[in-house]
């Protein structure tokens, strides 16, 4: 599809989403029950999402990880909508569900939030980076700056959905590099959507640490469990 066609498709989705929210009462995207004002999930689905706290170990290269609840049906709906359905409003809701995972001593002084980047080809196809949107919501909640050009995805790796942990690590080797805006004197907190095997965060951390980052930690909206 041409770039003009891609832009038209994204514009159509945005207009449809706006009109739906304007003309119809807000309904939970998981069960269809009316949602609370300002929320996507209804109260019941929100409680279900929060009932599965996560305690994952940090992936290799990361000092610590703060991760939202373990993936449940309500969370899967929000994550899928954010990544593939142009449901950008899901990002702040997912951050609100993950907020309790950030302990008081998690953020080091002076640390910045760095979203896991998409390759330029995937960014053109999708129209936005879901980790950027999550980073914006985290930045607002935590009061830390968002550094979107500190890390680049220099190699297209395709979808990782059906790959195991070893294949993911091999697929991501040398896929990331620091950008021109990178500073080696500032602790980094990587922002990603779902923690699955941790291969993506580890690959990002390897690039940052090799360039001199003093510390790398991670923030994820949800955890896929032992997937």
mmCIF file of the C-alpha atoms, coordinates in Angstrom:
data_MODEL
# 
_entry.id   MODEL 
# 
loop_
_atom_site.group_PDB 
_atom_site.id 
_atom_site.type_symbol 
_atom_site.label_atom_id 
_atom_site.label_alt_id 
_atom_site.label_comp_id 
_atom_site.label_asym_id 
_atom_site.label_entity_id 
_atom_site.label_seq_id 
_atom_site.pdbx_PDB_ins_code 
_atom_site.Cartn_x 
_atom_site.Cartn_y 
_atom_site.Cartn_z 
_atom_site.occupancy 
_atom_site.B_iso_or_equiv 
_atom_site.pdbx_formal_charge 
_atom_site.auth_seq_id 
_atom_site.auth_comp_id 
_atom_site.auth_asym_id 
_atom_site.auth_atom_id 
_atom_site.pdbx_PDB_model_num 
ATOM 1   C CA . UNK A 1 1   ? 0.000   0.000   0.000  1.00 0.00 ? 1   UNK A CA 1 
ATOM 2   C CA . UNK A 1 2   ? 1.276   3.499   -0.831 1.00 0.00 ? 2   UNK A CA 1 
ATOM 3   C CA . UNK A 1 3   ? 2.183   5.975   1.911  1.00 0.00 ? 3   UNK A CA 1 
ATOM 4   C CA . UNK A 1 4   ? -0.862  8.052   0.930  1.00 0.00 ? 4   UNK A CA 1 
ATOM 5   C CA . UNK A 1 5   ? -3.078  4.998   1.284  1.00 0.00 ? 5   UNK A CA 1 
ATOM 6   C CA . UNK A 1 6   ? -1.579  4.187   4.679  1.00 0.00 ? 6   UNK A CA 1 
ATOM 7   C CA . UNK A 1 7   ? -2.180  7.747   5.918  1.00 0.00 ? 7   UNK A CA 1 
ATOM 8   C CA . UNK A 1 8   ? -5.762  7.632   4.654  1.00 0.00 ? 8   UNK A CA 1 
ATOM 9   C CA . UNK A 1 9   ? -6.360  4.340   6.470  1.00 0.00 ? 9   UNK A CA 1 
ATOM 10  C CA . UNK A 1 10  ? -5.021  5.729   9.753  1.00 0.00 ? 10  UNK A CA 1 
ATOM 11  C CA . UNK A 1 11  ? -7.073  8.902   9.334  1.00 0.00 ? 11  UNK A CA 1 
ATOM 12  C CA . UNK A 1 12  ? -10.201 6.829   8.720  1.00 0.00 ? 12  UNK A CA 1 
ATOM 13  C CA . UNK A 1 13  ? -9.607  4.809   11.887 1.00 0.00 ? 13  UNK A CA 1 
ATOM 14  C CA . UNK A 1 14  ? -9.033  7.959   13.920 1.00 0.00 ? 14  UNK A CA 1 
ATOM 15  C CA . UNK A 1 15  ? -12.213 9.619   12.638 1.00 0.00 ? 15  UNK A CA 1 
ATOM 16  C CA . UNK A 1 16  ? -14.268 6.464   13.213 1.00 0.00 ? 16  UNK A CA 1 
ATOM 17  C CA . UNK A 1 17  ? -12.934 6.147   16.755 1.00 0.00 ? 17  UNK A CA 1 
ATOM 18  C CA . UNK A 1 18  ? -13.681 9.815   17.486 1.00 0.00 ? 18  UNK A CA 1 
ATOM 19  C CA . UNK A 1 19  ? -17.193 9.624   16.073 1.00 0.00 ? 19  UNK A CA 1 
ATOM 20  C CA . UNK A 1 20  ? -17.896 6.424   17.977 1.00 0.00 ? 20  UNK A CA 1 
ATOM 21  C CA . UNK A 1 21  ? -16.851 8.019   21.258 1.00 0.00 ? 21  UNK A CA 1 
ATOM 22  C CA . UNK A 1 22  ? -18.862 11.163  20.502 1.00 0.00 ? 22  UNK A CA 1 
ATOM 23  C CA . UNK A 1 23  ? -22.100 9.578   19.331 1.00 0.00 ? 23  UNK A CA 1 
ATOM 24  C CA . UNK A 1 24  ? -22.298 6.457   21.505 1.00 0.00 ? 24  UNK A CA 1 
ATOM 25  C CA . UNK A 1 25  ? -22.046 5.925   25.271 1.00 0.00 ? 25  UNK A CA 1 
ATOM 26  C CA . UNK A 1 26  ? -18.612 4.566   26.213 1.00 0.00 ? 26  UNK A CA 1 
ATOM 27  C CA . UNK A 1 27  ? -18.698 0.774   26.318 1.00 0.00 ? 27  UNK A CA 1 
ATOM 28  C CA . UNK A 1 28  ? -16.064 -1.605  27.644 1.00 0.00 ? 28  UNK A CA 1 
ATOM 29  C CA . UNK A 1 29  ? -14.157 -3.026  24.635 1.00 0.00 ? 29  UNK A CA 1 
ATOM 30  C CA . UNK A 1 30  ? -13.961 -6.407  26.373 1.00 0.00 ? 30  UNK A CA 1 
ATOM 31  C CA . UNK A 1 31  ? -17.554 -7.062  27.519 1.00 0.00 ? 31  UNK A CA 1 
ATOM 32  C CA . UNK A 1 32  ? -19.675 -4.178  26.177 1.00 0.00 ? 32  UNK A CA 1 
ATOM 33  C CA . UNK A 1 33  ? -20.856 -2.970  29.604 1.00 0.00 ? 33  UNK A CA 1 
ATOM 34  C CA . UNK A 1 34  ? -20.948 0.802   30.014 1.00 0.00 ? 34  UNK A CA 1 
ATOM 35  C CA . UNK A 1 35  ? -17.596 2.089   31.257 1.00 0.00 ? 35  UNK A CA 1 
ATOM 36  C CA . UNK A 1 36  ? -16.922 4.680   33.888 1.00 0.00 ? 36  UNK A CA 1 
ATOM 37  C CA . UNK A 1 37  ? -16.285 8.233   32.614 1.00 0.00 ? 37  UNK A CA 1 
ATOM 38  C CA . UNK A 1 38  ? -12.724 8.518   31.380 1.00 0.00 ? 38  UNK A CA 1 
ATOM 39  C CA . UNK A 1 39  ? -12.163 4.751   31.369 1.00 0.00 ? 39  UNK A CA 1 
ATOM 40  C CA . UNK A 1 40  ? -12.151 2.151   28.610 1.00 0.00 ? 40  UNK A CA 1 
ATOM 41  C CA . UNK A 1 41  ? -12.675 -0.908  30.802 1.00 0.00 ? 41  UNK A CA 1 
ATOM 42  C CA . UNK A 1 42  ? -15.789 -1.279  32.935 1.00 0.00 ? 42  UNK A CA 1 
ATOM 43  C CA . UNK A 1 43  ? -15.386 -1.667  36.680 1.00 0.00 ? 43  UNK A CA 1 
ATOM 44  C CA . UNK A 1 44  ? -15.644 -5.465  36.559 1.00 0.00 ? 44  UNK A CA 1 
ATOM 45  C CA . UNK A 1 45  ? -13.039 -5.898  33.826 1.00 0.00 ? 45  UNK A CA 1 
ATOM 46  C CA . UNK A 1 46  ? -10.747 -3.428  35.532 1.00 0.00 ? 46  UNK A CA 1 
ATOM 47  C CA . UNK A 1 47  ? -10.940 -5.450  38.759 1.00 0.00 ? 47  UNK A CA 1 
ATOM 48  C CA . UNK A 1 48  ? -10.223 -8.629  36.796 1.00 0.00 ? 48  UNK A CA 1 
ATOM 49  C CA . UNK A 1 49  ? -7.192  -6.992  35.195 1.00 0.00 ? 49  UNK A CA 1 
ATOM 50  C CA . UNK A 1 50  ? -5.821  -5.943  38.573 1.00 0.00 ? 50  UNK A CA 1 
ATOM 51  C CA . UNK A 1 51  ? -6.362  -9.338  40.187 1.00 0.00 ? 51  UNK A CA 1 
ATOM 52  C CA . UNK A 1 52  ? -3.219  -10.867 38.648 1.00 0.00 ? 52  UNK A CA 1 
ATOM 53  C CA . UNK A 1 53  ? -0.166  -8.997  39.990 1.00 0.00 ? 53  UNK A CA 1 
ATOM 54  C CA . UNK A 1 54  ? 3.114   -9.757  38.241 1.00 0.00 ? 54  UNK A CA 1 
ATOM 55  C CA . UNK A 1 55  ? 6.533   -10.465 39.736 1.00 0.00 ? 55  UNK A CA 1 
ATOM 56  C CA . UNK A 1 56  ? 8.850   -11.091 36.777 1.00 0.00 ? 56  UNK A CA 1 
ATOM 57  C CA . UNK A 1 57  ? 12.611  -11.223 37.055 1.00 0.00 ? 57  UNK A CA 1 
ATOM 58  C CA . UNK A 1 58  ? 14.460  -8.446  35.204 1.00 0.00 ? 58  UNK A CA 1 
ATOM 59  C CA . UNK A 1 59  ? 15.744  -9.496  31.771 1.00 0.00 ? 59  UNK A CA 1 
ATOM 60  C CA . UNK A 1 60  ? 19.501  -9.742  31.246 1.00 0.00 ? 60  UNK A CA 1 
ATOM 61  C CA . UNK A 1 61  ? 21.139  -6.320  31.258 1.00 0.00 ? 61  UNK A CA 1 
ATOM 62  C CA . UNK A 1 62  ? 18.428  -4.626  33.324 1.00 0.00 ? 62  UNK A CA 1 
ATOM 63  C CA . UNK A 1 63  ? 18.941  -3.827  36.995 1.00 0.00 ? 63  UNK A CA 1 
ATOM 64  C CA . UNK A 1 64  ? 15.227  -3.835  37.787 1.00 0.00 ? 64  UNK A CA 1 
ATOM 65  C CA . UNK A 1 65  ? 11.867  -4.195  36.061 1.00 0.00 ? 65  UNK A CA 1 
ATOM 66  C CA . UNK A 1 66  ? 8.507   -2.691  36.989 1.00 0.00 ? 66  UNK A CA 1 
ATOM 67  C CA . UNK A 1 67  ? 5.711   -4.488  35.204 1.00 0.00 ? 67  UNK A CA 1 
ATOM 68  C CA . UNK A 1 68  ? 1.945   -4.161  35.102 1.00 0.00 ? 68  UNK A CA 1 
ATOM 69  C CA . UNK A 1 69  ? -0.417  -7.065  35.838 1.00 0.00 ? 69  UNK A CA 1 
ATOM 70  C CA . UNK A 1 70  ? -0.103  -10.453 34.203 1.00 0.00 ? 70  UNK A CA 1 
ATOM 71  C CA . UNK A 1 71  ? -1.976  -10.588 30.918 1.00 0.00 ? 71  UNK A CA 1 
ATOM 72  C CA . UNK A 1 72  ? -5.663  -11.386 31.374 1.00 0.00 ? 72  UNK A CA 1 
ATOM 73  C CA . UNK A 1 73  ? -8.533  -11.175 28.865 1.00 0.00 ? 73  UNK A CA 1 
ATOM 74  C CA . UNK A 1 74  ? -9.264  -7.495  29.654 1.00 0.00 ? 74  UNK A CA 1 
ATOM 75  C CA . UNK A 1 75  ? -5.592  -6.548  29.355 1.00 0.00 ? 75  UNK A CA 1 
ATOM 76  C CA . UNK A 1 76  ? -5.214  -8.493  26.115 1.00 0.00 ? 76  UNK A CA 1 
ATOM 77  C CA . UNK A 1 77  ? -8.066  -6.482  24.600 1.00 0.00 ? 77  UNK A CA 1 
ATOM 78  C CA . UNK A 1 78  ? -6.399  -3.195  25.544 1.00 0.00 ? 78  UNK A CA 1 
ATOM 79  C CA . UNK A 1 79  ? -2.921  -4.260  24.422 1.00 0.00 ? 79  UNK A CA 1 
ATOM 80  C CA . UNK A 1 80  ? -4.189  -5.651  21.113 1.00 0.00 ? 80  UNK A CA 1 
ATOM 81  C CA . UNK A 1 81  ? -6.219  -2.494  20.518 1.00 0.00 ? 81  UNK A CA 1 
ATOM 82  C CA . UNK A 1 82  ? -3.201  -0.304  21.278 1.00 0.00 ? 82  UNK A CA 1 
ATOM 83  C CA . UNK A 1 83  ? -0.813  -2.221  19.036 1.00 0.00 ? 83  UNK A CA 1 
ATOM 84  C CA . UNK A 1 84  ? -3.036  -3.153  16.112 1.00 0.00 ? 84  UNK A CA 1 
ATOM 85  C CA . UNK A 1 85  ? -6.332  -1.273  16.335 1.00 0.00 ? 85  UNK A CA 1 
ATOM 86  C CA . UNK A 1 86  ? -5.260  2.377   16.660 1.00 0.00 ? 86  UNK A CA 1 
ATOM 87  C CA . UNK A 1 87  ? -6.775  2.436   20.163 1.00 0.00 ? 87  UNK A CA 1 
ATOM 88  C CA . UNK A 1 88  ? -4.343  5.058   21.403 1.00 0.00 ? 88  UNK A CA 1 
ATOM 89  C CA . UNK A 1 89  ? -6.480  5.822   24.449 1.00 0.00 ? 89  UNK A CA 1 
ATOM 90  C CA . UNK A 1 90  ? -5.514  2.407   25.783 1.00 0.00 ? 90  UNK A CA 1 
ATOM 91  C CA . UNK A 1 91  ? -1.986  3.619   26.623 1.00 0.00 ? 91  UNK A CA 1 
ATOM 92  C CA . UNK A 1 92  ? -2.868  5.856   29.598 1.00 0.00 ? 92  UNK A CA 1 
ATOM 93  C CA . UNK A 1 93  ? -5.352  3.273   30.885 1.00 0.00 ? 93  UNK A CA 1 
ATOM 94  C CA . UNK A 1 94  ? -2.736  0.534   30.762 1.00 0.00 ? 94  UNK A CA 1 
ATOM 95  C CA . UNK A 1 95  ? -0.288  2.820   32.561 1.00 0.00 ? 95  UNK A CA 1 
ATOM 96  C CA . UNK A 1 96  ? -2.859  3.480   35.282 1.00 0.00 ? 96  UNK A CA 1 
ATOM 97  C CA . UNK A 1 97  ? -3.289  -0.293  35.720 1.00 0.00 ? 97  UNK A CA 1 
ATOM 98  C CA . UNK A 1 98  ? 0.492   -0.752  35.944 1.00 0.00 ? 98  UNK A CA 1 
ATOM 99  C CA . UNK A 1 99  ? 1.187   2.232   38.188 1.00 0.00 ? 99  UNK A CA 1 
ATOM 100 C CA . UNK A 1 100 ? 1.304   0.287   41.463 1.00 0.00 ? 100 UNK A CA 1 
ATOM 101 C CA . UNK A 1 101 ? 4.225   -1.782  40.160 1.00 0.00 ? 101 UNK A CA 1 
ATOM 102 C CA . UNK A 1 102 ? 6.545   1.240   40.381 1.00 0.00 ? 102 UNK A CA 1 
ATOM 103 C CA . UNK A 1 103 ? 8.019   1.202   43.870 1.00 0.00 ? 103 UNK A CA 1 
ATOM 104 C CA . UNK A 1 104 ? 9.127   4.407   45.565 1.00 0.00 ? 104 UNK A CA 1 
ATOM 105 C CA . UNK A 1 105 ? 12.840  3.711   45.004 1.00 0.00 ? 105 UNK A CA 1 
ATOM 106 C CA . UNK A 1 106 ? 12.534  2.439   41.431 1.00 0.00 ? 106 UNK A CA 1 
ATOM 107 C CA . UNK A 1 107 ? 13.538  5.631   39.615 1.00 0.00 ? 107 UNK A CA 1 
ATOM 108 C CA . UNK A 1 108 ? 17.137  6.720   40.015 1.00 0.00 ? 108 UNK A CA 1 
ATOM 109 C CA . UNK A 1 109 ? 17.893  10.458  40.304 1.00 0.00 ? 109 UNK A CA 1 
ATOM 110 C CA . UNK A 1 110 ? 18.038  12.107  36.898 1.00 0.00 ? 110 UNK A CA 1 
ATOM 111 C CA . UNK A 1 111 ? 16.757  9.068   34.998 1.00 0.00 ? 111 UNK A CA 1 
ATOM 112 C CA . UNK A 1 112 ? 14.934  9.468   31.695 1.00 0.00 ? 112 UNK A CA 1 
ATOM 113 C CA . UNK A 1 113 ? 12.295  7.314   30.003 1.00 0.00 ? 113 UNK A CA 1 
ATOM 114 C CA . UNK A 1 114 ? 13.334  5.805   26.664 1.00 0.00 ? 114 UNK A CA 1 
ATOM 115 C CA . UNK A 1 115 ? 10.651  4.015   24.595 1.00 0.00 ? 115 UNK A CA 1 
ATOM 116 C CA . UNK A 1 116 ? 11.613  0.842   22.756 1.00 0.00 ? 116 UNK A CA 1 
ATOM 117 C CA . UNK A 1 117 ? 11.686  2.059   19.135 1.00 0.00 ? 117 UNK A CA 1 
ATOM 118 C CA . UNK A 1 118 ? 9.992   0.592   16.089 1.00 0.00 ? 118 UNK A CA 1 
ATOM 119 C CA . UNK A 1 119 ? 11.830  0.180   12.821 1.00 0.00 ? 119 UNK A CA 1 
ATOM 120 C CA . UNK A 1 120 ? 10.965  2.952   10.348 1.00 0.00 ? 120 UNK A CA 1 
ATOM 121 C CA . UNK A 1 121 ? 9.101   0.520   8.084  1.00 0.00 ? 121 UNK A CA 1 
ATOM 122 C CA . UNK A 1 122 ? 6.876   -0.706  10.927 1.00 0.00 ? 122 UNK A CA 1 
ATOM 123 C CA . UNK A 1 123 ? 6.348   2.862   12.131 1.00 0.00 ? 123 UNK A CA 1 
ATOM 124 C CA . UNK A 1 124 ? 5.121   3.906   8.682  1.00 0.00 ? 124 UNK A CA 1 
ATOM 125 C CA . UNK A 1 125 ? 2.790   0.915   8.567  1.00 0.00 ? 125 UNK A CA 1 
ATOM 126 C CA . UNK A 1 126 ? 1.317   1.435   12.041 1.00 0.00 ? 126 UNK A CA 1 
ATOM 127 C CA . UNK A 1 127 ? 1.405   5.240   12.083 1.00 0.00 ? 127 UNK A CA 1 
ATOM 128 C CA . UNK A 1 128 ? 2.668   5.474   15.672 1.00 0.00 ? 128 UNK A CA 1 
ATOM 129 C CA . UNK A 1 129 ? 4.823   3.673   18.225 1.00 0.00 ? 129 UNK A CA 1 
ATOM 130 C CA . UNK A 1 130 ? 2.773   2.245   21.077 1.00 0.00 ? 130 UNK A CA 1 
ATOM 131 C CA . UNK A 1 131 ? 5.786   2.501   23.392 1.00 0.00 ? 131 UNK A CA 1 
ATOM 132 C CA . UNK A 1 132 ? 5.977   6.242   22.676 1.00 0.00 ? 132 UNK A CA 1 
ATOM 133 C CA . UNK A 1 133 ? 2.337   6.583   23.757 1.00 0.00 ? 133 UNK A CA 1 
ATOM 134 C CA . UNK A 1 134 ? 2.985   4.558   26.902 1.00 0.00 ? 134 UNK A CA 1 
ATOM 135 C CA . UNK A 1 135 ? 6.074   6.666   27.561 1.00 0.00 ? 135 UNK A CA 1 
ATOM 136 C CA . UNK A 1 136 ? 4.048   9.861   27.337 1.00 0.00 ? 136 UNK A CA 1 
ATOM 137 C CA . UNK A 1 137 ? 1.597   8.537   29.916 1.00 0.00 ? 137 UNK A CA 1 
ATOM 138 C CA . UNK A 1 138 ? 4.406   7.306   32.191 1.00 0.00 ? 138 UNK A CA 1 
ATOM 139 C CA . UNK A 1 139 ? 6.169   10.663  31.861 1.00 0.00 ? 139 UNK A CA 1 
ATOM 140 C CA . UNK A 1 140 ? 3.049   12.502  32.949 1.00 0.00 ? 140 UNK A CA 1 
ATOM 141 C CA . UNK A 1 141 ? 2.477   10.149  35.882 1.00 0.00 ? 141 UNK A CA 1 
ATOM 142 C CA . UNK A 1 142 ? 6.081   9.916   37.106 1.00 0.00 ? 142 UNK A CA 1 
ATOM 143 C CA . UNK A 1 143 ? 7.291   13.399  36.234 1.00 0.00 ? 143 UNK A CA 1 
ATOM 144 C CA . UNK A 1 144 ? 10.295  12.149  34.272 1.00 0.00 ? 144 UNK A CA 1 
ATOM 145 C CA . UNK A 1 145 ? 11.325  13.355  30.788 1.00 0.00 ? 145 UNK A CA 1 
ATOM 146 C CA . UNK A 1 146 ? 10.728  11.217  27.732 1.00 0.00 ? 146 UNK A CA 1 
ATOM 147 C CA . UNK A 1 147 ? 13.735  10.783  25.420 1.00 0.00 ? 147 UNK A CA 1 
ATOM 148 C CA . UNK A 1 148 ? 12.375  9.381   22.156 1.00 0.00 ? 148 UNK A CA 1 
ATOM 149 C CA . UNK A 1 149 ? 15.569  9.748   20.081 1.00 0.00 ? 149 UNK A CA 1 
ATOM 150 C CA . UNK A 1 150 ? 18.052  8.100   22.412 1.00 0.00 ? 150 UNK A CA 1 
ATOM 151 C CA . UNK A 1 151 ? 17.604  4.671   20.864 1.00 0.00 ? 151 UNK A CA 1 
ATOM 152 C CA . UNK A 1 152 ? 17.034  3.526   17.284 1.00 0.00 ? 152 UNK A CA 1 
ATOM 153 C CA . UNK A 1 153 ? 15.937  0.263   15.715 1.00 0.00 ? 153 UNK A CA 1 
ATOM 154 C CA . UNK A 1 154 ? 18.450  -0.083  12.907 1.00 0.00 ? 154 UNK A CA 1 
ATOM 155 C CA . UNK A 1 155 ? 17.361  -3.480  11.621 1.00 0.00 ? 155 UNK A CA 1 
ATOM 156 C CA . UNK A 1 156 ? 13.872  -4.723  10.832 1.00 0.00 ? 156 UNK A CA 1 
ATOM 157 C CA . UNK A 1 157 ? 13.234  -7.935  12.755 1.00 0.00 ? 157 UNK A CA 1 
ATOM 158 C CA . UNK A 1 158 ? 9.654   -8.694  11.743 1.00 0.00 ? 158 UNK A CA 1 
ATOM 159 C CA . UNK A 1 159 ? 7.067   -9.991  14.169 1.00 0.00 ? 159 UNK A CA 1 
ATOM 160 C CA . UNK A 1 160 ? 8.310   -11.888 17.219 1.00 0.00 ? 160 UNK A CA 1 
ATOM 161 C CA . UNK A 1 161 ? 4.934   -13.282 18.276 1.00 0.00 ? 161 UNK A CA 1 
ATOM 162 C CA . UNK A 1 162 ? 5.572   -16.916 17.314 1.00 0.00 ? 162 UNK A CA 1 
ATOM 163 C CA . UNK A 1 163 ? 9.262   -17.072 18.248 1.00 0.00 ? 163 UNK A CA 1 
ATOM 164 C CA . UNK A 1 164 ? 10.668  -18.710 21.358 1.00 0.00 ? 164 UNK A CA 1 
ATOM 165 C CA . UNK A 1 165 ? 13.126  -17.012 23.657 1.00 0.00 ? 165 UNK A CA 1 
ATOM 166 C CA . UNK A 1 166 ? 16.266  -18.262 21.887 1.00 0.00 ? 166 UNK A CA 1 
ATOM 167 C CA . UNK A 1 167 ? 14.975  -17.344 18.441 1.00 0.00 ? 167 UNK A CA 1 
ATOM 168 C CA . UNK A 1 168 ? 13.936  -13.936 19.719 1.00 0.00 ? 168 UNK A CA 1 
ATOM 169 C CA . UNK A 1 169 ? 17.411  -13.234 21.059 1.00 0.00 ? 169 UNK A CA 1 
ATOM 170 C CA . UNK A 1 170 ? 19.039  -14.256 17.787 1.00 0.00 ? 170 UNK A CA 1 
ATOM 171 C CA . UNK A 1 171 ? 16.497  -12.269 15.774 1.00 0.00 ? 171 UNK A CA 1 
ATOM 172 C CA . UNK A 1 172 ? 17.208  -9.124  17.801 1.00 0.00 ? 172 UNK A CA 1 
ATOM 173 C CA . UNK A 1 173 ? 21.004  -9.307  17.757 1.00 0.00 ? 173 UNK A CA 1 
ATOM 174 C CA . UNK A 1 174 ? 22.420  -5.938  16.684 1.00 0.00 ? 174 UNK A CA 1 
ATOM 175 C CA . UNK A 1 175 ? 18.909  -4.615  16.007 1.00 0.00 ? 175 UNK A CA 1 
ATOM 176 C CA . UNK A 1 176 ? 19.315  -1.504  18.199 1.00 0.00 ? 176 UNK A CA 1 
ATOM 177 C CA . UNK A 1 177 ? 21.804  1.357   18.411 1.00 0.00 ? 177 UNK A CA 1 
ATOM 178 C CA . UNK A 1 178 ? 21.944  4.586   20.367 1.00 0.00 ? 178 UNK A CA 1 
ATOM 179 C CA . UNK A 1 179 ? 20.790  7.728   18.583 1.00 0.00 ? 179 UNK A CA 1 
ATOM 180 C CA . UNK A 1 180 ? 22.490  11.109  18.283 1.00 0.00 ? 180 UNK A CA 1 
ATOM 181 C CA . UNK A 1 181 ? 20.608  12.483  21.293 1.00 0.00 ? 181 UNK A CA 1 
ATOM 182 C CA . UNK A 1 182 ? 21.955  9.767   23.623 1.00 0.00 ? 182 UNK A CA 1 
ATOM 183 C CA . UNK A 1 183 ? 23.824  10.869  26.751 1.00 0.00 ? 183 UNK A CA 1 
ATOM 184 C CA . UNK A 1 184 ? 26.089  8.460   28.569 1.00 0.00 ? 184 UNK A CA 1 
ATOM 185 C CA . UNK A 1 185 ? 25.787  10.179  31.968 1.00 0.00 ? 185 UNK A CA 1 
ATOM 186 C CA . UNK A 1 186 ? 22.062  9.583   32.541 1.00 0.00 ? 186 UNK A CA 1 
ATOM 187 C CA . UNK A 1 187 ? 20.305  6.458   33.912 1.00 0.00 ? 187 UNK A CA 1 
ATOM 188 C CA . UNK A 1 188 ? 17.815  4.994   31.443 1.00 0.00 ? 188 UNK A CA 1 
ATOM 189 C CA . UNK A 1 189 ? 14.386  3.485   32.047 1.00 0.00 ? 189 UNK A CA 1 
ATOM 190 C CA . UNK A 1 190 ? 13.239  1.546   28.970 1.00 0.00 ? 190 UNK A CA 1 
ATOM 191 C CA . UNK A 1 191 ? 9.508   1.643   28.201 1.00 0.00 ? 191 UNK A CA 1 
ATOM 192 C CA . UNK A 1 192 ? 7.875   -1.315  26.426 1.00 0.00 ? 192 UNK A CA 1 
ATOM 193 C CA . UNK A 1 193 ? 4.359   -2.700  26.089 1.00 0.00 ? 193 UNK A CA 1 
ATOM 194 C CA . UNK A 1 194 ? 4.400   -6.378  27.137 1.00 0.00 ? 194 UNK A CA 1 
ATOM 195 C CA . UNK A 1 195 ? 7.217   -8.297  28.792 1.00 0.00 ? 195 UNK A CA 1 
ATOM 196 C CA . UNK A 1 196 ? 7.289   -11.753 27.188 1.00 0.00 ? 196 UNK A CA 1 
ATOM 197 C CA . UNK A 1 197 ? 10.753  -13.329 27.103 1.00 0.00 ? 197 UNK A CA 1 
ATOM 198 C CA . UNK A 1 198 ? 12.616  -10.087 27.794 1.00 0.00 ? 198 UNK A CA 1 
ATOM 199 C CA . UNK A 1 199 ? 14.683  -10.462 24.619 1.00 0.00 ? 199 UNK A CA 1 
ATOM 200 C CA . UNK A 1 200 ? 13.747  -7.030  23.268 1.00 0.00 ? 200 UNK A CA 1 
ATOM 201 C CA . UNK A 1 201 ? 14.589  -5.217  26.503 1.00 0.00 ? 201 UNK A CA 1 
ATOM 202 C CA . UNK A 1 202 ? 17.878  -7.126  26.790 1.00 0.00 ? 202 UNK A CA 1 
ATOM 203 C CA . UNK A 1 203 ? 18.857  -6.178  23.236 1.00 0.00 ? 203 UNK A CA 1 
ATOM 204 C CA . UNK A 1 204 ? 18.055  -2.532  23.947 1.00 0.00 ? 204 UNK A CA 1 
ATOM 205 C CA . UNK A 1 205 ? 19.965  -2.626  27.231 1.00 0.00 ? 205 UNK A CA 1 
ATOM 206 C CA . UNK A 1 206 ? 23.004  -4.148  25.499 1.00 0.00 ? 206 UNK A CA 1 
ATOM 207 C CA . UNK A 1 207 ? 23.156  -1.234  23.047 1.00 0.00 ? 207 UNK A CA 1 
ATOM 208 C CA . UNK A 1 208 ? 22.729  1.362   25.802 1.00 0.00 ? 208 UNK A CA 1 
ATOM 209 C CA . UNK A 1 209 ? 25.280  -0.202  28.158 1.00 0.00 ? 209 UNK A CA 1 
ATOM 210 C CA . UNK A 1 210 ? 27.817  -0.614  25.358 1.00 0.00 ? 210 UNK A CA 1 
ATOM 211 C CA . UNK A 1 211 ? 27.467  3.111   24.663 1.00 0.00 ? 211 UNK A CA 1 
ATOM 212 C CA . UNK A 1 212 ? 28.116  3.951   28.320 1.00 0.00 ? 212 UNK A CA 1 
ATOM 213 C CA . UNK A 1 213 ? 24.717  4.182   30.004 1.00 0.00 ? 213 UNK A CA 1 
ATOM 214 C CA . UNK A 1 214 ? 25.334  3.985   33.780 1.00 0.00 ? 214 UNK A CA 1 
ATOM 215 C CA . UNK A 1 215 ? 22.124  2.053   34.496 1.00 0.00 ? 215 UNK A CA 1 
ATOM 216 C CA . UNK A 1 216 ? 19.220  0.509   32.595 1.00 0.00 ? 216 UNK A CA 1 
ATOM 217 C CA . UNK A 1 217 ? 15.869  -0.388  34.133 1.00 0.00 ? 217 UNK A CA 1 
ATOM 218 C CA . UNK A 1 218 ? 12.536  -1.233  32.521 1.00 0.00 ? 218 UNK A CA 1 
ATOM 219 C CA . UNK A 1 219 ? 8.849   -0.327  32.620 1.00 0.00 ? 219 UNK A CA 1 
ATOM 220 C CA . UNK A 1 220 ? 6.251   -2.580  30.974 1.00 0.00 ? 220 UNK A CA 1 
ATOM 221 C CA . UNK A 1 221 ? 2.477   -2.288  30.780 1.00 0.00 ? 221 UNK A CA 1 
ATOM 222 C CA . UNK A 1 222 ? 1.862   -6.008  31.314 1.00 0.00 ? 222 UNK A CA 1 
ATOM 223 C CA . UNK A 1 223 ? 3.601   -9.365  31.680 1.00 0.00 ? 223 UNK A CA 1 
ATOM 224 C CA . UNK A 1 224 ? 2.879   -12.404 29.539 1.00 0.00 ? 224 UNK A CA 1 
ATOM 225 C CA . UNK A 1 225 ? 3.677   -14.764 32.397 1.00 0.00 ? 225 UNK A CA 1 
ATOM 226 C CA . UNK A 1 226 ? 5.767   -17.782 31.541 1.00 0.00 ? 226 UNK A CA 1 
ATOM 227 C CA . UNK A 1 227 ? 5.103   -17.464 27.817 1.00 0.00 ? 227 UNK A CA 1 
# 
